[in-house]
Amino acid sequence: MAHVFLARIKPLNIFCEVEQWRHIALSREEIRRIRELRATQSGRCGAMTSTAFCARGSDAGLGYQQRRAIDRRRSAKCWSRRRVVAEGATISFTAASGSPASLSVNTSSPIPAGDATNSKFLNGVASYVQRRERREKLSLNEIIEPVSSDLDALNQNLQSIVGVQNPLLMSAAEQIFGAGGKRMRPAIVFLVSRATMQLARLNTIHLQHRRLAEITEMIHTASLIHDDVLDESDVRRGKETVHQLYGTRIAVLAGDFMFAQSSWYLANLDNLEVIKLISQVIKDFASGEIQQASSLFDSEITLDNYLDKSYYKTASLIAASTRSAAIFSGADPSVCDKMFDYGKYLGLAFQIVDDILDFTQSTAQLGKPAGSDLAKGNLTAPALFALDKEPELRKLIDSEFTDEGSLESAVQLVKRGGGIDRAMELAKQKAELAIQALECLPVGAARSSLEKMVEYVLERVF
């Protein structure tokens, strides 16, 4: 029996939606038809309708890649509910037994004239097809393109803020700033700023927005320097850490200086609500580190304990900065709340995926020693989930991996016990909540990039 996947939904952001088709094999004929549709229907659109995502048939007879595509689409509900089509241009997925899944376009019905939404949809489809043919993942540079000029200015300002009177500290900080950092957090601040500005009908980024992005990156960098000292990590993003190069004393002072400098600039923003939000982040960092240090090799910690710690160490900064960006845009309190939720759930998804990578990637890929969290007794989501099915894992953790080969055995038990898969499902749940929080924003390039940022976070696993 054939499997048919069909979706029609109101216009969210098409550039995010078409990316989700990457696991569907497209025939040359289908690619040609999509490109013809783009060329002939550019600039025209029709009304949008919404129906539920549906799947019919059995998975029997499908190969691994087809089943993987179907399973991912079923499990990631946030993606499956967000396909975009124009009236008269039905997009469907079909997977017949023994044949690859395919995408087809039906344009038999005329598409009424209207605004440019359909043109954007068709451009998005064509852009996706070109990437799909090359088997490419989402590019972070593509995601942050709407704020690339803002990030260029940020990079210049960071150097002047940190290093004018402290060349040694600047040299230490450059080890982090120049170690392949993606500037995700300030990019998210700028994207939220631009998206919420549209609600307030503002045209220009405020100086407060720019300073907030700089403060966010300084706080993040300071926390990385201190984390490496506490974790005794020698490598960060593929390069030697600050304390490895300059010693623990300089590393601690460099982190302290950036925390202090960010606090000074924060006070000068002259907004008490934002000051309270960002100040709480620094407190949360300390709380997260204390929780982690007090629960090493503790196989009795709960998933809630883990999520609390993950919020303190990762999500708190993103949530506070996204809410602050909305505040500086003059957004309604309800929008500010949603932006906080977006940052919170994106941050949690990011941390969960990061913890998965600790089990699945090599030192060269991850930029830090593989398996380092488990080796140090820091039990993350994959290990906690695997404990439910692998009693032997608990014994190895309680022994603190003193026996030769015990760490390698523990990693294999985590994988065998389904810890990786269940942790990924948890990350997808948080990603769904992050996507939902963006529904209050107007459709546009900034919202599109914020949606893609969620997918980018999940994609790091694959």
C-alpha positions as CSV (number, residue, x, y, z in Angstrom):
1,M,0.0,0.0,0.0
2,A,1.3,3.5,-0.8
3,H,2.0,6.0,1.9
4,V,0.7,9.5,1.2
5,F,1.7,12.5,3.2
6,L,-0.4,15.6,2.4
7,A,-0.5,19.0,4.1
8,R,-2.0,22.4,3.5
9,I,-1.7,25.1,6.1
10,K,-1.9,28.8,6.6
11,P,1.1,30.8,5.5
12,L,3.7,30.6,8.3
13,N,7.2,31.1,7.0
14,I,7.8,29.1,3.9
15,F,11.6,29.3,4.0
16,C,11.6,27.3,7.2
17,E,9.0,24.8,6.1
18,V,10.5,23.7,2.8
19,E,13.7,22.8,4.6
20,Q,11.9,19.9,6.3
21,W,11.7,18.0,3.0
22,R,15.4,17.1,2.9
23,H,14.8,13.4,3.5
24,I,12.5,13.0,0.5
25,A,14.1,11.9,-2.7
26,L,13.1,14.1,-5.7
27,S,13.0,12.8,-9.2
28,R,14.4,14.9,-12.0
29,E,10.9,15.4,-13.5
30,E,9.6,16.6,-10.1
31,I,12.5,19.1,-9.8
32,R,11.7,20.3,-13.3
33,R,8.0,20.8,-12.5
34,I,8.8,22.7,-9.4
35,R,11.2,25.0,-11.2
36,E,8.6,25.6,-14.0
37,L,6.0,26.4,-11.3
38,R,8.4,28.9,-9.9
39,A,9.0,30.5,-13.2
40,T,5.4,30.7,-14.4
41,Q,3.6,31.6,-11.2
42,S,6.0,34.1,-9.7
43,G,4.2,37.0,-7.9
44,R,0.8,35.3,-7.6
45,C,-0.8,33.6,-4.7
46,G,-4.0,32.1,-3.5
47,A,-5.9,31.7,-0.3
48,M,-4.3,29.3,2.2
49,T,-6.2,26.5,4.0
50,S,-5.3,24.3,6.9
51,T,-5.7,20.6,7.4
52,A,-4.1,18.0,9.6
53,F,-1.0,16.2,8.5
54,C,-1.9,12.6,7.7
55,A,-0.2,9.3,6.9
56,R,-1.8,6.2,5.4
57,G,-0.6,2.7,5.0
58,S,2.0,0.4,6.5
59,D,5.8,0.8,6.8
60,A,6.3,-2.8,5.6
61,G,8.6,-3.0,2.6
62,L,10.2,0.4,3.0
63,G,14.0,0.7,3.3
64,Y,15.9,2.3,6.2
65,Q,16.0,5.8,4.7
66,Q,12.3,5.8,3.8
67,R,11.4,4.6,7.3
68,R,13.7,7.2,8.9
69,A,12.1,10.0,6.9
70,I,8.6,8.9,7.9
71,D,9.5,8.4,11.5
72,R,11.2,11.7,11.8
73,R,8.2,13.4,10.2
74,R,5.8,11.6,12.6
75,S,7.8,12.3,15.7
76,A,8.6,16.0,15.0
77,K,5.0,17.2,15.1
78,C,6.2,20.8,14.9
79,W,7.5,20.2,11.5
80,S,4.7,18.1,10.1
81,R,2.1,20.7,11.0
82,R,3.9,23.4,9.2
83,R,3.9,22.7,5.5
84,V,2.9,25.6,3.2
85,V,1.1,25.4,-0.1
86,A,-0.9,27.8,-2.3
87,E,-4.4,26.9,-3.3
88,G,-4.3,24.8,-6.5
89,A,-0.7,23.8,-5.9
90,T,-0.9,20.7,-3.8
91,I,2.3,19.3,-2.3
92,S,2.2,15.7,-1.4
93,F,4.7,13.0,-0.3
94,T,4.3,9.5,-1.6
95,A,6.3,6.4,-0.6
96,A,5.2,3.2,-2.3
97,S,6.5,-0.2,-1.1
98,G,10.0,-0.8,-2.4
99,S,10.3,2.6,-4.0
100,P,11.9,5.9,-2.7
101,A,9.7,8.5,-1.2
102,S,8.9,11.3,-3.6
103,L,7.4,14.8,-3.7
104,S,4.9,15.8,-6.3
105,V,3.3,19.1,-7.3
106,N,-0.2,19.4,-8.6
107,T,-1.0,22.7,-10.3
108,S,-4.2,21.7,-12.2
109,S,-6.3,24.4,-10.5
110,P,-5.7,28.1,-11.3
111,I,-3.9,30.2,-8.7
112,P,-5.8,33.5,-8.2
113,A,-3.9,36.8,-8.2
114,G,-2.9,38.2,-4.9
115,D,0.1,39.4,-2.9
116,A,3.6,38.0,-3.2
117,T,3.3,35.2,-0.7
118,N,3.2,32.5,-3.4
119,S,6.2,33.9,-5.1
120,K,8.1,33.5,-1.8
121,F,6.8,30.0,-1.5
122,L,7.9,29.0,-5.0
123,N,11.3,30.6,-4.4
124,G,11.6,28.7,-1.2
125,V,10.8,25.4,-2.9
126,A,13.3,26.0,-5.6
127,S,15.9,27.0,-3.0
128,Y,15.2,23.9,-1.1
129,V,15.4,21.7,-4.2
130,Q,18.9,23.1,-5.1
131,R,20.1,22.4,-1.6
132,R,18.5,19.0,-1.5
133,E,20.3,17.9,-4.7
134,R,23.6,18.8,-3.0
135,R,22.6,17.0,0.2
136,E,23.3,20.1,2.3
137,K,22.3,20.9,5.9
138,L,21.2,24.3,7.0
139,S,24.0,26.8,7.1
140,L,24.3,29.0,10.1
141,N,25.6,31.8,7.8
142,E,22.4,31.5,5.8
143,I,20.3,31.7,9.0
144,I,22.0,34.8,10.4
145,E,22.2,36.6,7.1
146,P,19.4,39.1,8.0
147,V,21.6,40.4,10.9
148,S,25.1,39.8,9.4
149,S,25.9,43.6,9.4
150,D,24.8,43.8,13.0
151,L,27.2,41.0,13.9
152,D,30.1,42.6,12.0
153,A,29.7,45.7,14.1
154,L,29.4,43.6,17.3
155,N,32.7,41.9,16.6
156,Q,34.5,45.2,16.3
157,N,32.9,46.6,19.4
158,L,33.8,43.6,21.5
159,Q,37.5,44.1,20.9
160,S,37.3,47.8,21.9
161,I,35.1,47.1,25.0
162,V,37.4,44.3,26.4
163,G,40.9,45.2,25.3
164,V,41.5,48.9,25.3
165,Q,43.1,49.0,28.8
166,N,43.7,45.3,29.3
167,P,45.8,43.9,26.5
168,L,46.6,40.7,28.4
169,L,43.0,40.1,29.1
170,M,42.1,40.8,25.5
171,S,44.7,38.3,24.4
172,A,43.1,35.7,26.6
173,A,39.6,36.7,25.5
174,E,40.6,36.5,21.8
175,Q,41.4,32.8,22.4
176,I,37.6,32.3,22.9
177,F,36.4,35.1,20.5
178,G,38.6,33.7,17.8
179,A,38.2,30.0,18.4
180,G,35.4,29.4,15.9
181,G,32.5,30.8,18.0
182,K,29.3,31.0,16.0
183,R,27.9,34.2,17.8
184,M,24.6,32.4,18.0
185,R,23.4,34.2,21.1
186,P,24.0,37.8,19.8
187,A,22.5,36.7,16.5
188,I,19.4,35.5,18.3
189,V,19.2,38.9,20.2
190,F,19.4,40.8,16.9
191,L,16.8,38.5,15.2
192,V,14.4,38.9,18.1
193,S,15.0,42.7,18.1
194,R,14.2,43.0,14.4
195,A,11.2,40.7,14.6
196,T,9.6,42.5,17.5
197,M,10.5,45.9,16.0
198,Q,8.0,45.1,13.2
199,L,5.2,44.9,15.8
200,A,6.1,48.4,17.0
201,R,6.6,49.7,13.5
202,L,10.2,50.6,14.2
203,N,12.7,50.7,11.3
204,T,16.1,50.9,13.1
205,I,17.9,48.8,15.7
206,H,18.3,50.8,18.9
207,L,21.7,51.3,20.5
208,Q,20.2,49.4,23.5
209,H,19.7,46.4,21.3
210,R,23.3,46.5,20.1
211,R,24.6,46.9,23.6
212,L,22.4,44.0,24.8
213,A,23.9,41.7,22.2
214,E,27.4,42.7,23.3
215,I,26.6,42.1,26.9
216,T,25.1,38.7,26.1
217,E,28.3,37.6,24.2
218,M,30.6,38.9,27.0
219,I,28.6,37.0,29.7
220,H,28.6,33.8,27.6
221,T,32.4,34.1,26.9
222,A,33.1,34.7,30.6
223,S,31.1,31.6,31.5
224,L,33.0,29.5,29.0
225,I,36.4,30.6,30.4
226,H,35.3,29.7,34.0
227,D,33.6,26.5,32.8
228,D,36.9,25.3,31.3
229,V,38.7,26.1,34.6
230,L,36.2,24.1,36.6
231,D,36.0,21.2,34.2
232,E,39.8,21.2,33.7
233,S,39.2,21.2,29.9
234,D,42.3,21.6,27.7
235,V,40.4,22.1,24.4
236,R,37.5,24.4,23.4
237,R,36.3,24.6,19.8
238,G,39.3,22.7,18.7
239,K,41.8,25.1,20.3
240,E,43.6,25.2,23.6
241,T,41.6,26.8,26.4
242,V,42.6,30.1,28.1
243,H,43.7,28.4,31.3
244,Q,45.8,25.9,29.4
245,L,47.7,28.8,27.6
246,Y,47.8,31.4,30.3
247,G,47.3,29.6,33.5
248,T,44.3,29.3,35.9
249,R,45.0,32.7,37.5
250,I,44.7,34.7,34.3
251,A,41.7,32.6,33.1
252,V,39.8,33.3,36.3
253,L,40.7,37.0,36.1
254,A,39.7,37.2,32.4
255,G,36.3,35.7,33.2
256,D,35.8,38.0,36.2
257,F,36.7,41.0,34.2
258,M,34.2,40.2,31.4
259,F,31.5,39.6,34.0
260,A,32.3,42.9,35.6
261,Q,32.5,44.8,32.3
262,S,29.2,43.4,31.1
263,S,27.6,44.4,34.4
264,W,28.8,47.9,34.0
265,Y,27.4,48.2,30.5
266,L,24.2,46.6,31.7
267,A,23.8,49.2,34.4
268,N,24.2,51.9,31.8
269,L,21.2,50.6,29.8
270,D,19.1,52.3,32.4
271,N,16.3,49.8,32.3
272,L,15.6,48.2,35.7
273,E,13.6,45.3,34.3
274,V,16.4,44.3,31.9
275,I,19.0,44.8,34.6
276,K,17.1,42.4,36.9
277,L,16.8,39.8,34.1
278,I,20.4,39.8,33.1
279,S,21.7,40.0,36.6
280,Q,19.7,36.9,37.4
281,V,21.5,35.1,34.7
282,I,24.9,35.5,36.4
283,K,23.3,34.1,39.6
284,D,21.9,31.2,37.6
285,F,25.3,30.3,36.3
286,A,26.6,29.9,39.8
287,S,23.5,27.9,40.8
288,G,23.9,25.6,37.9
289,E,27.6,25.0,38.6
290,I,26.8,24.3,42.3
291,Q,24.1,21.9,41.4
292,Q,26.4,20.1,39.0
293,A,29.3,19.9,41.4
294,S,27.0,18.5,44.2
295,S,25.5,15.7,42.0
296,L,28.6,14.2,40.3
297,F,28.3,10.4,39.9
298,D,24.8,10.6,41.6
299,S,22.7,8.1,39.7
300,E,19.6,9.1,41.7
301,I,19.2,12.5,40.2
302,T,16.0,13.1,38.3
303,L,15.3,14.4,34.8
304,D,13.8,17.5,36.5
305,N,17.1,18.1,38.3
306,Y,18.9,17.8,35.0
307,L,16.5,20.3,33.2
308,D,16.8,22.8,36.1
309,K,20.6,22.6,35.8
310,S,20.4,22.9,32.0
311,Y,18.2,26.0,32.4
312,Y,20.6,27.7,34.8
313,K,23.7,26.9,32.8
314,T,22.5,27.4,29.2
315,A,18.8,28.5,28.7
316,S,18.7,31.3,31.3
317,L,21.0,33.6,29.3
318,I,19.2,33.1,26.0
319,A,15.7,33.5,27.6
320,A,16.7,36.7,29.5
321,S,18.3,38.2,26.4
322,T,15.4,37.4,24.1
323,R,12.9,38.9,26.5
324,S,15.1,41.9,27.0
325,A,15.4,42.5,23.2
326,A,11.6,42.5,23.0
327,I,11.4,45.0,25.9
328,F,13.7,47.4,24.1
329,S,11.5,47.1,21.0
330,G,8.5,48.3,23.1
331,A,6.7,45.0,22.6
332,D,3.6,44.1,24.6
333,P,4.1,42.1,27.8
334,S,2.5,39.0,26.2
335,V,5.1,39.1,23.3
336,C,7.9,39.6,25.8
337,D,6.7,36.5,27.7
338,K,6.7,34.5,24.4
339,M,10.2,35.7,23.6
340,F,11.3,34.5,27.0
341,D,9.7,31.1,26.3
342,Y,11.4,30.9,22.9
343,G,14.8,31.5,24.4
344,K,14.2,29.1,27.3
345,Y,13.1,26.2,25.1
346,L,15.7,26.8,22.4
347,G,18.3,26.9,25.1
348,L,17.1,23.6,26.6
349,A,17.0,21.9,23.2
350,F,20.5,23.2,22.6
351,Q,21.9,21.8,25.8
352,I,20.2,18.4,25.4
353,V,21.6,18.1,21.9
354,D,25.0,19.2,23.2
355,D,24.8,16.4,25.8
356,I,23.9,13.9,23.1
357,L,26.9,14.9,21.1
358,D,29.1,14.1,24.0
359,F,28.3,10.5,23.3
360,T,28.2,10.5,19.6
361,Q,31.0,12.7,18.3
362,S,34.7,12.6,18.4
363,T,37.0,15.2,20.0
364,A,37.8,16.7,16.5
365,Q,34.0,17.0,15.7
366,L,32.9,18.3,19.1
367,G,35.8,20.7,19.9
368,K,36.2,19.1,23.3
369,P,37.1,15.6,24.6
370,A,34.4,13.0,23.7
371,G,32.6,11.4,26.6
372,S,34.1,14.1,28.9
373,D,30.8,14.8,30.8
374,L,30.2,11.2,31.7
375,A,33.8,10.6,32.7
376,K,33.6,13.5,35.2
377,G,30.4,12.2,36.7
378,N,28.1,14.8,35.0
379,L,25.0,12.7,34.2
380,T,23.1,14.2,31.3
381,A,19.8,13.2,29.6
382,P,21.1,10.2,27.5
383,A,22.6,8.6,30.6
384,L,19.6,9.3,32.8
385,F,17.2,7.8,30.2
386,A,19.5,4.7,29.8
387,L,19.5,4.1,33.5
388,D,15.9,3.0,33.3
389,K,16.9,0.0,31.0
390,E,20.5,-0.8,31.9
391,P,21.0,-1.7,35.6
392,E,24.7,-2.3,34.9
393,L,25.2,1.3,34.0
394,R,24.3,2.3,37.5
395,K,27.0,0.1,38.9
396,L,29.6,1.6,36.5
397,I,28.6,5.1,37.5
398,D,28.7,4.3,41.2
399,S,32.3,2.9,40.7
400,E,33.3,6.3,39.1
401,F,34.8,4.4,36.2
402,T,37.9,3.3,38.1
403,D,38.3,0.1,36.2
404,E,40.0,0.0,32.8
405,G,37.5,0.1,30.0
406,S,34.5,0.9,32.3
407,L,33.9,4.3,30.7
408,E,33.8,2.8,27.2
409,S,31.4,0.2,28.5
410,A,29.2,2.8,30.0
411,V,29.0,4.8,26.8
412,Q,27.9,1.6,24.9
413,L,25.2,0.9,27.6
414,V,23.9,4.5,27.1
415,K,23.5,3.8,23.4
416,R,22.1,0.3,23.8
417,G,19.6,1.5,26.4
418,G,18.0,4.0,24.1
419,G,19.4,7.0,25.9
420,I,20.4,8.8,22.7
421,D,17.0,8.3,21.0
422,R,15.0,9.3,24.1
423,A,17.1,12.4,24.7
424,M,16.6,13.4,21.1
425,E,12.8,13.1,21.5
426,L,13.1,15.4,24.6
427,A,15.1,17.9,22.5
428,K,12.4,17.8,19.8
429,Q,9.7,18.5,22.4
430,K,11.5,21.6,23.6
431,A,12.0,22.6,20.0
432,E,8.3,22.4,19.4
433,L,7.6,24.7,22.3
434,A,10.2,27.2,21.0
435,I,8.5,27.2,17.5
436,Q,5.1,27.7,19.1
437,A,6.4,30.8,21.0
438,L,7.2,32.5,17.7
439,E,3.6,32.5,16.4
440,C,3.0,35.9,17.8
441,L,5.7,37.4,15.5
442,P,4.9,38.8,12.0
443,V,6.0,36.7,9.0
444,G,9.4,37.9,7.7
445,A,13.1,37.2,7.4
446,A,13.8,37.6,11.1
447,R,11.1,35.1,12.2
448,S,12.2,32.7,9.4
449,S,15.7,32.8,10.8
450,L,14.5,32.2,14.4
451,E,12.5,29.2,13.2
452,K,15.5,27.9,11.2
453,M,17.7,28.4,14.3
454,V,15.6,25.7,16.1
455,E,16.0,23.3,13.2
456,Y,19.8,24.1,13.1
457,V,20.1,23.1,16.8
458,L,18.4,19.8,16.2
459,E,20.4,19.1,13.0
460,R,23.7,19.1,14.9
461,V,23.0,15.5,15.9
462,F,22.9,14.3,12.2
